[in-house]
Amino acid sequence: MAGPRIFWITSEERILPSLEEGSTLIPGEELSLHLKKSLRCKVGDCFSFCQPESGQLFQGEVIRLSPLSLSLTPQDSRRSYRGQHGRCRFSLAIAPIKGDFLSQTLSQSTMCGIDRLIWLSTDRGVVRWDAEEFSRKKGRMEAIIREKSQLSGRTDQMNMDAPMTLRELAADPAVSFLFFDEAISSWTPQAPWWERVVSGLAGMEGNHELVALVGPEGGWSDRERGFLETLPKDRFYPETLGPLILSAEAAILSVISLLGLSGSYYRNHFSGEK
């Protein structure tokens, strides 16, 4: 993949007001080194920047090399990827994972447009994180999210929560669950079941979040299944990924692609954006 399509303006950068030229960006040490050494920027070169908190896009033009400074001009942000405020969020909840697949999951979730990644504390999860372990890993995971956002042109940051139980997650009445279960045998290839659920929620205004649940390697326990089945029908959608049994890794990557891409499509469709 090529270099970043967009650079995030982080706490390491400084923005200075200038009445003559608008805002001026003074890149931090890491970004400055990348622009000068890797991209060999020169005066007059232009790059795209954004503030991930607001999603605002800017064109930055190099006006000085020492210290490196760029003038910022606000751009139309409608062509950038960002979750639509006031529309349903599409999120993923999975048990903690490890190794290379952790990086792969973070990368694909970010680049496919997942709004929130929730780590679940499950009865049969093989990998378990306590608050200290999550805190230790958080910086590295956020760095992956930032890198993949910039590579893909995403202007907002995927949220990431510390491990919680299903019951804690369900305590938020705005959350509905898309429950992927290997035990379900109601596969009907003629009916795209996901389209009905995703498009229906994407068209609703207000505070809604559809969380896709993918079971841990050890599967869901009877206790967890029993709790989910007590939820109202408009908050619990049990579904299957098809007639084949998928590994945990294959199921996670399939759901990320399906939910992220279809959710983004229908949100933009109902918001009137093309």
DOVO-801396 format. One line per 8 residues: their letters; for each residue x, y, z of C-alpha. Coordinates in Angstrom, 1 decimal, decimal comma. Each point is the difference from the previous one (the first is absolute). Layout:
a = X Y Z; ...
END
This chain:
magprifw = 0,0 0,0 0,0; 1,2 3,6 -0,7; 0,7 2,5 2,7; -2,7 1,9 2,0; -2,8 1,5 -1,9; -0,6 2,4 2,9; 2,0 1,1 3,1; -1,7 0,3 3,4
itseeril = 0,7 3,2 2,0; 0,8 -1,4 3,4; 1,1 1,5 3,3; 3,6 0,0 -1,2; -0,8 2,7 -2,7; -0,6 3,7 0,7; -2,5 2,2 -1,8; 0,8 3,7 0,1
psleegst = -2,4 2,7 -1,0; 1,2 2,4 -2,7; -2,2 2,8 -1,3; 1,8 0,2 -3,3; 0,0 -3,7 -0,9; -2,6 -1,7 2,1; 1,1 -2,8 2,3; 3,6 -1,2 -0,1
lipgeels = 1,0 -3,6 0,9; 3,3 -0,7 1,7; 0,4 -3,8 -0,3; 1,3 -2,0 2,9; 3,4 -1,7 -0,2; -1,2 -3,3 -1,4; -2,2 1,5 -2,7; 2,5 2,6 -0,9
lhlkkslr = 2,7 -2,6 -0,5; -2,4 -2,0 -2,2; -0,9 2,9 -2,2; 3,6 1,3 -0,4; 2,0 -3,3 -0,1; -2,5 -2,6 -1,5; -2,1 2,3 -2,2; 2,7 2,6 -0,7
ckvgdcfs = -2,5 2,8 0,2; 0,9 3,4 -1,3; -1,6 3,4 0,1; -3,3 0,0 -1,9; -0,7 -3,7 0,5; -3,5 -0,8 1,3; -1,2 -2,8 2,3; -3,4 -1,0 1,5
fcqpesgq = -0,6 0,3 3,7; -2,9 -0,5 2,4; -1,0 0,5 3,6; -1,4 -3,5 1,0; -2,1 1,6 2,8; -2,1 2,0 -2,4; 0,7 -1,7 -3,4; 1,0 3,3 -1,5
lfqgevir = 2,2 -0,3 -3,1; 2,8 2,5 -0,8; 2,4 0,5 -2,9; 3,4 0,8 1,4; 2,5 1,9 -2,2; 3,6 0,1 1,0; 1,0 3,6 0,5; 3,3 -0,4 1,9
lsplslsl = 2,5 -2,9 0,4; 1,8 1,1 3,2; -1,9 -0,3 2,2; -2,4 -2,0 -2,2; -3,3 2,0 -0,3; -3,1 -0,5 -2,1; -2,9 2,3 -0,6; -3,4 -1,7 0,6
tpqdsrrs = -3,0 0,5 -2,2; -3,3 -1,6 1,0; -1,4 -2,5 -2,6; -3,4 -1,5 -0,6; -0,1 -3,0 2,3; -3,0 -1,8 -1,7; 2,3 -2,1 -2,1; 1,9 -1,3 2,9
yrgqhgrc = -1,0 -3,1 2,0; -1,6 0,8 3,3; -2,9 -1,6 1,9; -3,2 2,1 -0,4; -1,0 1,8 3,1; -3,5 -0,7 1,0; 0,0 -3,4 -1,8; 0,5 -3,5 1,3
rfslaiap = 3,5 -1,0 0,9; 1,3 -3,4 -1,1; 2,3 -1,7 2,4; 1,7 -3,4 0,7; 0,3 -1,8 3,3; 2,4 -2,9 0,3; 2,1 -1,8 2,6; 3,6 1,2 0,3
ikgdflsq = 2,4 -1,6 -2,6; 3,8 -0,2 -0,2; 2,9 0,0 -2,4; -0,1 1,1 -3,6; -3,8 -0,4 -0,2; -0,4 2,8 2,5; 1,8 2,4 -2,4; -2,0 -1,4 -2,9
tlsqstmc = -3,3 0,5 1,8; 0,8 3,6 1,0; 1,1 0,8 -3,5; -3,0 -1,4 -1,8; -2,5 1,4 2,5; 1,5 3,4 -0,4; 0,2 -0,1 -3,8; -3,5 -1,5 -0,5
gidrliwl = -1,6 2,8 2,1; -1,0 -1,8 3,3; -1,0 2,7 2,5; 0,9 -1,7 3,2; 2,0 -3,1 0,9; -1,1 -1,5 3,4; 2,1 -2,6 1,7; -2,2 -2,5 1,8
stdrgvvr = 0,7 -1,9 3,2; -1,7 -3,4 -0,8; -0,4 -3,2 1,9; 2,0 -2,2 -2,5; 2,4 2,6 -1,4; 3,5 -1,4 -0,3; 1,8 3,3 0,2; -0,9 2,2 3,0
wdaeefsr = 0,9 3,6 0,7; -0,4 1,8 3,3; 0,1 3,8 0,2; 3,8 0,0 0,5; 0,6 -2,2 -3,1; -2,4 2,1 -2,1; 1,7 3,2 1,1; 3,4 -1,5 -0,9
kkgrmeai = -1,1 -0,9 -3,6; -2,2 3,1 -0,6; 2,8 2,3 -1,3; 1,1 -2,5 -2,6; -3,5 -0,7 -1,1; -0,8 3,7 -0,4; 3,2 0,5 -2,1; -1,3 -2,7 -2,4
ireksqls = -3,4 1,6 -0,2; 1,6 3,4 -0,7; 2,3 -1,4 -2,7; -2,7 -1,9 -1,8; -2,4 3,0 0,2; 2,5 2,2 -1,7; 0,8 -2,6 -2,6; -3,7 -0,5 -0,9
grtdqmnm = -1,0 3,6 0,2; -2,2 -0,4 3,1; -0,5 3,3 1,8; -1,4 -1,2 3,3; 1,5 -2,4 2,6; -1,6 -3,4 0,6; -0,9 -0,2 3,7; 1,3 -2,8 2,1
dapmtlre = -1,3 -1,1 3,4; 1,7 -2,0 2,8; -1,3 -3,6 0,5; -3,6 -0,2 1,3; -2,7 -2,7 0,4; -3,0 -0,4 -2,2; -2,2 1,1 2,9; 2,0 3,2 0,4
laadpavs = -0,2 0,8 -3,7; -3,7 -0,7 -0,1; -0,6 2,4 2,8; 0,0 2,8 -2,6; -3,5 0,0 -1,5; 1,3 1,5 -3,2; 1,9 -3,2 -0,8; -1,5 -2,8 -2,1
flffdeai = 1,7 -3,2 -0,8; 0,6 -1,9 -3,2; 0,9 -3,4 1,4; 2,0 -2,4 -2,2; -0,5 -3,5 1,2; 1,5 -3,2 -1,5; -2,9 -2,0 1,6; -2,7 1,7 -2,2
sswtpqap = -1,0 -2,1 -3,0; -2,5 2,4 -1,7; 2,3 0,8 -2,9; -2,0 1,3 -3,0; 2,3 1,0 -2,8; -2,9 1,7 -1,9; -0,5 2,6 2,7; 2,7 2,5 0,9
wwervvsg = -1,0 0,1 3,7; 2,7 2,6 0,8; -1,4 2,5 -2,4; -3,3 0,2 1,9; 1,6 0,5 3,4; 2,7 2,4 -1,1; -2,1 2,1 -2,4; -2,8 0,2 2,6
lagmegnh = 2,2 1,4 2,8; 2,0 2,2 -2,4; -3,2 1,8 -1,0; -0,9 0,9 3,6; 1,0 3,3 1,5; 1,1 0,4 3,6; 2,3 -1,8 2,3; 0,2 -3,6 -1,3
elvalvgp = 2,9 -2,5 -0,1; 0,0 -3,4 -1,6; 2,7 -2,2 1,5; 1,0 -3,2 -1,8; 0,9 -2,8 2,4; 2,4 -2,6 -1,1; 0,6 -2,9 2,4; 3,4 -0,8 1,6
eggwsdre = 2,0 -3,0 -1,0; -1,7 -2,1 2,7; -3,5 1,0 -1,1; -2,8 1,7 1,9; -1,0 -1,4 3,3; -3,6 -1,0 0,9; 0,0 2,8 2,5; 0,9 2,6 -2,6
rgfletlp = -2,5 -1,4 -2,5; -2,7 0,1 2,6; 0,7 3,6 0,8; -0,1 1,1 -3,6; -3,3 -1,8 -0,6; -1,6 2,1 2,8; 0,5 3,2 -2,0; -2,9 1,6 -1,9
kdrfypet = -0,4 -1,2 -3,6; 0,9 3,5 -1,3; 3,4 -0,2 1,8; 1,0 -3,6 -0,9; 0,4 -1,4 -3,5; 1,4 -3,5 0,0; 1,5 -0,9 -3,4; 2,5 -2,3 -1,7
lgplilsa = 2,9 0,5 -2,3; -1,0 -2,8 -2,3; 0,0 -3,8 -0,2; 3,7 -0,5 0,6; 1,7 0,0 3,4; 2,5 2,9 0,1; 3,0 0,4 2,2; -0,1 2,9 2,5
eaailsvi = 2,4 1,9 -2,2; -2,0 -0,5 -3,2; -3,2 0,9 1,7; 1,4 3,2 1,4; 1,5 1,2 -3,3; -3,3 -0,9 -1,8; -2,1 2,0 2,4; 2,4 3,0 -0,1
sllglsgs = -0,3 0,2 -3,7; -3,7 -0,6 -0,2; -1,1 2,4 2,8; 2,6 2,7 -0,6; -0,6 0,3 -3,8; -3,8 -0,5 0,0; -0,5 2,2 3,0; 1,9 2,9 -1,6
yyrnhfsg = -1,9 -0,5 -3,2; -3,4 0,2 1,5; 0,8 2,8 2,4; 1,2 2,2 -2,9; -3,1 -1,1 -2,0; -2,5 1,1 2,6; 1,9 3,2 0,8; -0,3 1,0 -3,7
ek = 3,7 0,0 -0,6; 1,5 -1,6 -3,2
END
